[in-house]
Amino acid sequence: MRIKTTFFVLVSAAAVLLSLTGAYAGQASRAEMQEILSAPLSQTERDLKLLGWFEQQYAQGLPVSEAEKEQYLELEARYGDMRGRDNLDNHGGPDAFNYFYMDNVAPDTVSYSWIELRGDAGATWLPGSAFTWSVTADDGYSRQKLPIGFSFPFYGAVYDCVRVMCNGLLNFTTTSQSYSNACLPASSVNAPMIAVFWDDLHMLYGGRTDTVVIGYRNFGGYFVVEFDQIGFYDCPNAPLKFEAVLYPNGNVKLQYNSIPIPTACANSQSIGIQQAGAAGSAALNYVCNTTGIQPANGRAILFYRSAGVPNAVTNLTGNFVAPNVVLTWTDPAQDTYGNPITIDNVQVWLGPPVTGTLLATVNPGVQS
């Protein structure tokens, strides 16, 4: 784009900072936060508006970083005890790939909203013939991968389909599984994996007389795999009902509708995500046997990558072509945490963003 030198006679590429806005999870909300920070307000007015912003984040179930939670608690202590530290959601991470988790323990930062596929005409329920078994109805995996319906980013790779394992796993690149759960990363399944409820499960031990206990559906904006009336191998007749929801931004929500765990099968599950099974691979455990937080009816767990800010533009050059300065650059494709982003527009500032002078807002793409 062309910038008139009347703004600043000695404008150069180094003097012009590019501020970018991108369309990805949490970006729009954080733009509102930046507006509060830059507005001409008193300290008290700014603090109260920030406190309201945090309340809105919680109400909408949007991820909140550790630093933001600390800031929220400081504001809370200063302006009123509306939530205490002990009431904040259970949260964990990051792992080596910057994944975090939060659940729906009060104050319900993550929402539990069960998506029922049983009886849904748009859902596909898999018959026994759709699986390869170790023993009939036991330790099986789907013969075909399930189409997700969109590109799903997970640990730096992108997948359009996933394979379901009867022991409560979703795998992207392998048919490997184990009836014996392990803490993540698990060498027995050396591949990208979502452990929805990893245990020794059996498709006929949850009360059904057939093996139609796993269904899936693509809803366009999200993809759901439901396990309905699957049972424990060692504790028959305790029907389990849980599901995984995959989103186009790479987030994974696990929901547990009914988890009646007999004493003999308690504290023997793994829930979490992993990049691979090799020692040192990125992985995040919500629970592994007795370590972590035990699942419960009505529990929702969100695994997400913290939304960073767009990376800097690349190939930025500036040339003086009287009477203009011509800037050329290439937009970023990822944010600072490696999340894929789509740039809505590029703002060109003279001086620092917000406090400098906004020269122009242009569309994305290689600019000149």
Buried (B, 14 or more C-beta within 10 A) or exposed (E): BEBEBEEBEEBEBEEBBBBBBBEBBBBEBBEEBEEBEEEEBEEEEBBBBBBEBBBEBBEEBBBBBEEBBEBBBEBBEEEEEEBEEEEBBBBBBBBBBBBBBBBBBEBBBBEBEBBBBEEBEEBBBBEBEBBEBEEEBBBBBBEEBBEBBBEBBBBEEEBEEBBBBBBBBBBBBBBBBBBEBBBBBBEEBBBBBBBBBBBBBBBBBBEBEEBBBBBBBBEEEBBBBBBBBBBBBBBBEBBBBBBBBBBBBBBBBBBBBBBBBEEEBEEBBBBBBBBBBEEEBBBBBBBBBEEBBBBEEEBBBBBBBBBBBBBEBEEBEBEEEEEBBBBBBEBBEBBBBBBBBEBBBBBBBBBEBEEBEEBEEBEBEEBE
